[in-house]
């Protein structure tokens, strides 16, 4: 297997993982509201596992293609997406009961933590998928490896 096909596999896996993360983030609150019996499936461990898989695999897919054209804008977008995912995942503690509790019974900090974590993680995963897609697309139409953008 040559280096180009390895990069393509990691890049595709990075997009797949970040897309799974987006789907997880979108479905999570609804499943907890509608089907509390399976809420354990959407646990903190699963979220951490997705982050620990998404970030390094996406880096393995992003970096080799980025090194071909070195477009700084795409790098900053990718790094921003990683930061959003990491901050969303590890900076907030979510009280899962807050999804079903009345907002009047929650402090502003609890409300912010409960809703900022999935929002930031979702936004980061969506941005990562877009950054990787545009990075790969740019690599296909920019054939001058000798210049920086």
N, C-alpha and C positions, 0 to 999 in steps of 0.2 A: 504494500500500500504506500503510495507516494505521499509527500508532505501536503500537497494540495487537497487530496481526498481526505486526509486526516483532519485538516483544518475545516473542510466542508462538513464533516461529521460533527465536530465540536460546535461549529457555528449553528448547525441545524438543531443539535441537542440544546444549545443555549436558548434558541427561540422556543423550542418545545417546552423546556422547563419554565421559562418565564411566562409562557402562555398557560401552562398548568397552574402556575402561581396566580395569574390573573383570574382564571376560572375558580380557583379555590377561594380567593378573596371575595369574589362576587357571590358565590353560592353559600359561603360560610354563615353569614347572619340569617339567611332565610332558612337554612336547614336547622339551625339552632332554634329558631322560632317555631318551625313547623313540625320538626321531628326530634324532640329532645332525647329520645331513646338512642339515637346514633350520634349525638353531639360529641361523644368521646373520640369518634373517628377524626374529627376536626380538632385535634388536640394541639397543644403548644409544641409537642414533640414532632408532629407532622409538619408544622410550620417551620420549625428550626431545621428539620431535615430538608425541606424544600429550599430554604435559603442556603444551607450548606451545600446543596447540590447545584443550585442555579448560579450562584456567584462564580465559583471556580470553573465550572463547565463553560459558562458564557465567556469568561476571560480567555479560556483556551480557544474558543471560537472567534472572539473579537480581535484579540491582539495580533495574530499572524496576518490577518487580512488588513488590519489597520496599518501594520508596519509596511505594507506595500505602497500606501499612498499618504500616510501620516496627516490625515485631515484632522486638525486640532479641534474643530467644532464637534465632530463626531466623537472624539475621545472625551471631551468635556460632557457631552450628553450621556455617554455611557457611564462615566465616573459619577455623574449626578444621579443616574438611575441606581447604581450600586449603593450610593449614600442614602437615597430615599428608602431602599429596601432594608438596609442595615439599621437605620434610625427607626423606621417603622416597626421593625421586628424586635429590636432590643432596647429601645429607649422608653417604651411604654408597657405598662402592665394592664391587661384588659380584664375587667370583671365581667365574665360572660353572663352573669345574672343581670347585668345592666341592660342587655338587649331586650329583656322582657320586663324590666322594672319601669316604673313611671319615671320620667325624667325629673319630675318634681322631687323625687326621693333621692336624687343623686346630686353630689356636689359638682360644681363646674369642672373641677380637676378630674373627677371620675368620668364625666361626660366627654371631656376632651380626650382622655386616655382611651376610652372605649371606642371612640369613633375615629381618632387620628391614626391609631395603629393600622387598622385595615385600609384606611384611605391612603396613607403614605406608602404602605407596602404594595397596594394595588397600583398606585401611580408609578412607583419605581419599577415594578414588573412590566407594566405597559410601556413605559419609556425605554426599558432595556430591550424589549422585543423590537421596538421601532428603531432604536439605535443600531442594533445588530442587523436588522433588515436593510437599513439605509447604508450601513457600512459595507455590507456584502454587495448591494446593488452598485454602489460607487466603485468598488473594486472591479466589477464587470465592465463598466463603461469608461473607466480611467485606465488607460494602458501605458501611461508614462510613469514608470517606477522611479524615475530619477528626480522627481520634483515633489515639493511639499505644497499643500494647499493652504 
